[in-house]
C-alpha cells in the first residue's frame, strides 16, 4: 500500500498526514490522531471511524511511515498502532483463547460452535470431555477389578 491520496488531508486534524494509517474501512488518518480518538473513548473497545462510524479493527501504516521507523516519534506512534492491532486485529492469543484451542486438541468434535453461541457453545465441548472422562474411569475400574481377583 502506497499511502493516502496526495490532495487528501486527515479528517481529524484537517492537516497534512503525519504517520498516515489506513483503517479497515479504507479511510486515512494520522496515526497519532486516530490513537487520540481511541483513547478519548473506551480503550477496551475498538474506536469507530470518524467518517463512516464503522469499528476500526485494523490500522495499516503507509509505506513512508514504515521507512521512517528509525525516527523515535514515528516509532512510538507505530508501536501504539501495533498495540491497537494486537488488541482488535483479530489475533486472539490470550489465555482464554489458548484454553479454547487446547479443548480442540483433545476433542476436535464441535456440535455447537463457540463462534455462534459463545460460552454456551463451550458447554457441549465440556460435556464431551466429561463423557470421555467417565468412560476412561469405568475402564480403569474394570481393569482394577480384574487385576485384584475379580471374575
NUPA-437926 format. One record per atom (N, C-alpha, C): z, y negated, x. Coordinates in steps of 0.1 Angstrom, whole numbers, padded with zeros to 4 digits, always signed. Layout:
N
ZYX...
END
This chain:
151
+0000+0012+0008+0000+0000+0000+0000-0012+0009-0009-0021+0006-0011-0033+0014+0001-0043+0012+0001-0049+0001+0010-0060-0002+0007-0067-0014+0014-0077-0018+0011-0084-0031-0001-0092-0029-0007-0096-0041-0019-0105-0040-0016-0118-0033-0026-0123-0026-0024-0135-0018-0020-0147-0026-0025-0149-0038-0022-0161-0046-0010-0159-0055-0003-0148-0053+0009-0145-0062+0021-0150-0056+0032-0152-0064+0045-0156-0059+0056-0147-0066+0067-0147-0060+0079-0140-0065+0082-0146-0079+0084-0137-0089+0087-0143-0102+0102-0146-0104+0110-0143-0094+0124-0146-0094+0127-0159-0088+0122-0161-0075+0125-0174-0068+0113-0183-0069+0102-0179-0074+0090-0187-0075+0085-0193-0062+0088-0185-0051+0083-0189-0038+0074-0178-0032+0070-0180-0020+0062-0170-0013+0071-0158-0011+0065-0146-0010+0072-0134-0009+0079-0133+0005+0091-0129+0005+0099-0126+0017+0103-0112+0016+0098-0103+0025+0100-0089+0024+0096-0084+0010+0083-0084+0007+0078-0081-0006+0080-0066-0009+0085-0063-0021+0087-0049-0026+0080-0048-0039+0073-0036-0041+0067-0034-0054+0076-0024-0062+0078-0027-0074+0086-0019-0083+0077-0008-0089+0083+0002-0095+0076+0013-0101+0067+0008-0113+0070-0004-0118+0062-0010-0129+0050-0018-0123+0048-0018-0110+0037-0025-0103+0039-0040-0101+0051-0045-0105+0053-0059-0102+0059-0061-0088+0056-0072-0082+0061-0075-0068+0072-0085-0069+0082-0083-0060+0094-0092-0059+0097-0093-0044+0105-0104-0041+0111-0105-0027+0122-0094-0027+0123-0087-0016+0133-0077-0015+0147-0082-0018+0150-0093-0012+0164-0099-0014+0166-0104-0029+0155-0109-0035+0156-0114-0049+0159-0103-0058+0152-0091-0057+0154-0080-0066+0168-0074-0064+0173-0074-0051+0186-0069-0049+0197-0078-0055+0194-0091-0055+0203-0100-0062+0204-0098-0077+0192-0095-0083+0191-0092-0097+0199-0079-0100+0198-0069-0091+0205-0057-0093+0220-0059-0092+0225-0067-0082+0239-0069-0080+0245-0079-0091+0236-0086-0098+0241-0095-0108+0245-0087-0120+0239-0076-0123+0243-0067-0134+0252-0056-0129+0252-0045-0135+0260-0033-0131+0253-0026-0120+0260-0024-0109+0254-0017-0098+0254-0002-0099+0259+0003-0111+0259+0017-0113+0246+0021-0121+0239+0012-0125+0226+0014-0132+0215+0007-0125+0203+0012-0127+0191+0005-0121+0189-0008-0128+0184-0018-0121+0181-0030-0128+0168-0029-0136+0166-0039-0144+0154-0039-0152+0145-0050-0146+0132-0047-0147+0122-0056-0142+0123-0070-0150+0124-0081-0143+0125-0094-0150+0112-0097-0158+0101-0091-0155+0089-0094-0163+0087-0085-0175+0088-0072-0173+0084-0062-0183+0097-0055-0189+0108-0057-0183+0121-0051-0188+0122-0036-0186+0113-0030-0179+0114-0015-0176+0124-0013-0165+0131-0002-0166+0140+0001-0155+0133+0003-0142+0138-0003-0131+0132-0001-0118+0139+0011-0112+0132+0022-0110+0138+0033-0103+0133+0035-0089+0123+0027-0085+0118+0028-0071+0112+0015-0067+0116+0011-0055+0111-0001-0048+0104+0003-0035+0091-0001-0034+0083+0003-0023+0080-0010-0015+0086-0011-0003+0083-0023+0006+0068-0023+0010+0063-0035+0011+0049-0037+0016+0048-0033+0031+0036-0030+0035+0034-0026+0049+0038-0037+0059+0036-0049+0056+0040-0060+0065+0055-0060+0067+0063-0057+0056+0077-0057+0057+0082-0046+0067+0075-0034+0066+0079-0023+0074+0076-0026+0089+0065-0033+0091+0062-0037+0105+0072-0047+0111+0079-0054+0103+0089-0064+0107+0103-0058+0107+0104-0045+0107+0117-0038+0107+0126-0042+0119+0120-0046+0130+0128-0050+0142+0136-0063+0140+0132-0071+0130+0139-0083+0127+0152-0079+0119+0163-0084+0123+0176-0080+0117+0177-0083+0103+0172-0095+0099+0173-0099+0084+0164-0090+0076+0152-0087+0081+0143-0078+0073+0149-0064+0073+0155-0059+0084+0161-0046+0085+0172-0045+0075+0180-0055+0073+0191-0055+0064+0186-0054+0049+0176-0061+0046+0170-0060+0032+0164-0047+0030+0157-0042+0040+0151-0028+0038+0161-0018+0037+0173-0019+0044+0183-0010+0042+0189-0010+0028+0190-0022+0022+0195-0023+0008+0185-0017-0001+0172-0019+0001+0162-0013-0007+0162+0003-0006+0164+0008+0006+0165+0022+0008+0177+0028+0000+0188+0021+0001+0201+0025-0006+0198+0025-0021+0191+0015-0026+0188+0014-0041+0179+0026-0044+0169+0029-0036+0161+0041-0039+0168+0054-0038+0178+0055-0029+0186+0067-0029+0194+0069-0042+0199+0058-0047+0207+0058-0059+0199+0061-0072+0187+0055-0073+0180+0056-0085+0166+0061-0084+0162+0066-0072+0148+0070-0070+0145+0085-0074+0155+0091-0080+0153+0105-0085+0156+0115-0074+0161+0111-0063+0165+0121-0053+0180+0124-0055+0183+0134-0062+0197+0138-0065+0202+0147-0055+0210+0142-0046+0216+0150-0036+0232+0150-0037+0237+0146-0048+0251+0145-0050+0257+0159-0051+0271+0159-0051+0278+0171-0052+0276+0179-0065+0275+0172-0076+0272+0178-0089+0259+0185-0089+0249+0178-0083+0235+0184-0083+0235+0196-0074+0242+0196-0063+0243+0208-0054+0250+0219-0061+0260+0216-0070+0267+0227-0077+0257+0233-0087+0249+0224-0094+0239+0229-0104+0229+0238-0097+0224+0233-0085+0214+0241-0078+0220+0254-0073+0232+0255-0069+0238+0268-0065+0239+0278-0076+0240+0273-0089+0241+0282-0100+0227+0289-0101+0216+0282-0099+0203+0288-0100+0200+0298-0089+0207+0297-0078+0206+0307-0068+0212+0321-0072+0223+0320-0079+0230+0332-0084+0224+0337-0097+0219+0327-0106+0214+0331-0119+0202+0323-0121+0190+0328-0118+0178+0320-0120+0173+0319-0134+0181+0326-0143+0177+0327-0157+0183+0314-0164+0175+0307-0171+0180+0295-0178+0174+0295-0192+0183+0297-0201+0179+0298-0215+0178+0284-0221+0188+0276-0219+0189+0262-0224+0189+0253-0212+0178+0246-0208+0178+0238-0196+0187+0226-0197+0193+0223-0186+0202+0211-0185+0194+0198-0187+0182+0198-0183+0174+0186-0185+0173+0181-0199+0174+0191-0208+0172+0188-0223+0186+0185-0229+0196+0193-0226+0209+0192-0233+0220+0188-0224+0218+0185-0211+0228+0181-0202+0239+0191-0200+0251+0188-0201+0262+0196-0198+0263+0208-0208+0258+0207-0220+0257+0218-0229+0248+0229-0224+0237+0225-0218+0228+0234-0212+0234+0242-0200+0245+0237-0195+0252+0244-0184+0260+0255-0189+0264+0254-0202+0272+0265-0208+0266+0278-0208+0253+0279-0211+0246+0292-0211+0245+0298-0198+0244+0290-0187+0244+0295-0174+0258+0301-0170+0269+0293-0174+0282+0298-0172+0285+0311-0180+0280+0312-0192+0281+0324-0200+0275+0336-0193+0263+0334-0187+0256+0345-0180+0264+0349-0168+0270+0339-0161+0278+0342-0149+0291+0350-0153+0297+0346-0165+0308+0353-0170+0305+0368-0173+0294+0370-0180+0290+0383-0184+0287+0392-0171+0281+0386-0161+0279+0393-0149+0292+0397-0142+0301+0387-0142+0314+0390-0136+0322+0401-0143+0321+0401-0156+0328+0411-0164+0322+0425-0161+0308+0425-0160+0301+0438-0157+0305+0443-0143+0305+0434-0133+0309+0439-0120+0324+0443-0120+0333+0437-0127+0347+0441-0128+0348+0454-0134+0340+0457-0145+0340+0470-0151+0335+0481-0142+0325+0479-0134+0320+0488-0124+0331+0491-0113+0337+0480-0109+0348+0481-0099+0360+0490-0104+0363+0488-0116+0374+0495-0122+0371+0510-0124+0358+0513-0127+0354+0527-0128+0354+0534-0115+0350+0526-0104+0350+0532-0091+0364+0535-0086+0373+0526-0089+0387+0528-0085+0393+0540-0093+0389+0541-0106+0394+0552-0114+0390+0565-0109+0377+0567-0105+0372+0579-0100+0377+0582-0085+0379+0572-0078+0384+0573-0064+0399+0578-0064+0407+0575-0074+0421+0578-0074+0423+0590-0084+0414+0599-0085+0416+0611-0092+0413+0611-0106+0405+0602-0111+0400+0602-0125+0390+0613-0127+0388+0617-0139+0378+0628-0142+0366+0623-0147
END
